[in-house]
Amino acid sequence: MTAKASIKDIAKQAGVSIATVSRTLSNPDIVSERTRTKVMKAVQQCDYHPNKMGSNLRTKRTGNLVAIIPDITNPFNANLIKAIETTAQQHGYSVLLGDTQNDQQRIDFYASMVDTRQVDGIILFSASLPNALRNKLDSAQFPPLVNSCEDCQIDSIHKVMINNHSAAVIAVEHLIALGHQHIACITGPVTTPSSVARLAGFKQALTTANIQINAGFIRLGNYELQSGLLAAEQLLALPQPPSAIFCFNDEMAIGAMSSIKAHGLTIPEQISVIGFDDIRFAPYTSPALTTIRQPVELIGQHCTEMLISIINQHPVKPAYIELPVELIIRASTAIAPLDVKK
């Protein structure tokens, strides 16, 4: 039987001291990236598995993080989870997933894992702060927490965000530049900060271009495919349907495209469609979906690294990170038609 590798073996393989290996495995943030890379490569080469239980007893840490996410089946969230786990593993952490389905009791349950010493910190992808944490906001008992994607709108909490308002402006300006005057949108839930900001950006872009806002062109969705299909049905039933539809996420855009095709209309010749997120299916829709790309890998990476720094009581600057979005132009948007027919 082959003997298990030890820290001494890792140090020899990486060409560093035993103390450096120990620091890298227990507190990776205080080690340079170059050294951390060497040590972790040696860990893989030697197939080293640290005694995590013993380490946890010494440090009073679990080595676990919890990501509280509204819906793990959502394609955007799936890529986010992948990025979080990749970064966490690089720093010696494991990730537990809390699929809440937007249920406050579930949010509270997963957040309580810090108090019960099951996790060391929380990444919260929800605007709803766990109830148990509200009374701890300004106290030393507030757990390590990073908020992302849906802004909980509490300034003292560390965050990684995009600017949803300006991203929506970019999307609508793209349609306006193509000559569209009859532009509709399919929103997310009305209580969701991302949807509220995107709707405000939608309206601002139209107002700036002196295009009248048509209340009938604003349809409520819930970020799920079926809601995009149903909202598009409503828009196509109007006496004067839109020539372009801005969907607040790609799933709803795919649903809207299905409805448009079912009505015998062509995309983008008769109706243009633009989404938001750039999920992995977006380039493979027919036609390929124009969309606003969120930097999902960077979001996951920054959230995880920020949380680990907080856990290790290292200064985190800036406490608010805003990441850029990108307009990805594909085949689902084109010059506005001269006449829109049902």
Secondary structure, DSSP 8 states (H G I E B T S, - for coil): ------HHHHHHHHTS-HHHHHHHHH-GGGS-HHHHHHHHHHHHHTT----HHHHHHHHT--SEEEEEES-TTSHHHHHHHHHHHHHHHHTT-EEEEEE-TT-HHHHHHHHTTTTTTS-SEEEE-SSS--HHHHTTTTSTT---EEEESS----TTSEEEE--HHHHHHHHHHHHHHTT--SEEEE---TT-HHHHHHHHHHHHHHHHTT----GGGEE---SSHHHHHHHHHHHHTSSS--SEEEESSHHHHHHHHHHHHHTT--TTTT-EEEEEE--TTGGGSSS--EEEE--HHHHHHHHHHHHHHHHTT---SSSEEE---EEE--TT--S--SS---
